[in-house]
């Protein structure tokens, strides 16, 4: 099955990243690392970094941009409008 092989490849890549980060003493803060499953046929596999299960999120804000698992702009637009309303001066 292709999806299971893809999941195994991604887990292997995560393990390689952790090994590289340890070798170069640039460690990941695994508590801040998360996984977001995108797509209708996604198996929603669990992934580990440094033997710690990564948290699953439905949306995440990074550099002020809200990314949701359905990849729509609704959450980003709502966040921007809310912020603009809080900061507006009358």
N, C-alpha and C positions, 0 to 999 in steps of 0.2 A: 504494500500500500504506500503510495507516494507521500501522503500527508504524515504518516508515522515516521517515514524516513526524513522528511523535512524537519519534524520536531526533534528527532535525534541529532540531525546536523546542527540545528540551532543550539541545542544543549551542549554539543561538543564545542561549538564556537564560543559559548559563554565560559566554558571551562578553560579554553585556550586564552580568552581575555583575562581571566583571573590569574592564570599562570604568568602571562606576560606582565600584568600589573605587579605581581609579587616580585618577579625578577628585576623589574625596573623601579621598585619601591614607590609605585604610584597607585596605591590601593584604592579600590572602589569603596564607597560607603554603601554597602549592600542594603542598609535600611532605607536608603533613598532610591534604590533601583526598583522599578515596577514593570509589570507586563500588561499590555493592553491587547486584547484579542480583537482582530478586525476581520470581517468577512462572515458571510452566512454559513459557510460550511466549515468554519474553524472548529477544530477539535477541542479547543480551550485546554491545551496541555499545561501542566505545571512545569515551571523551570526553576532551576537552582543556580545560585552563585555562591561559591565558597561554602557549599553544603547548607545554604539558607534558602528556603522557598521564597520566591519573589511574590510580592503582593500583586493581586489582580485589581486593576482599576477600570472603571467605565469611561472616565475622562481624566485629563491631566492638564494643568496649566504650566506652560514653559515659556519663559521670556515674554510673558504677558499674553500669550496666545493659548486659548482653550482648545484642546484636541479631544474629540469624543470618539468612542468606538464606532459610531455610525458615520463619522466623517462629515457631519453637517455643520453649518455655520451658526445654527440657532444659539448654542451655548455661548459662542464668542460674541455674537451680536448682543445678546442679553447682558453679558458681562460688561461690554463697552457702554451700553446705554445706562446701566446701573451706575457705573463709575462716573459717567458724564453728569448724571443727575445729582450725584453726591458732591461733585466738584463745582457745579454751576453756582455762580454768584449773581444774585438779583439786586 
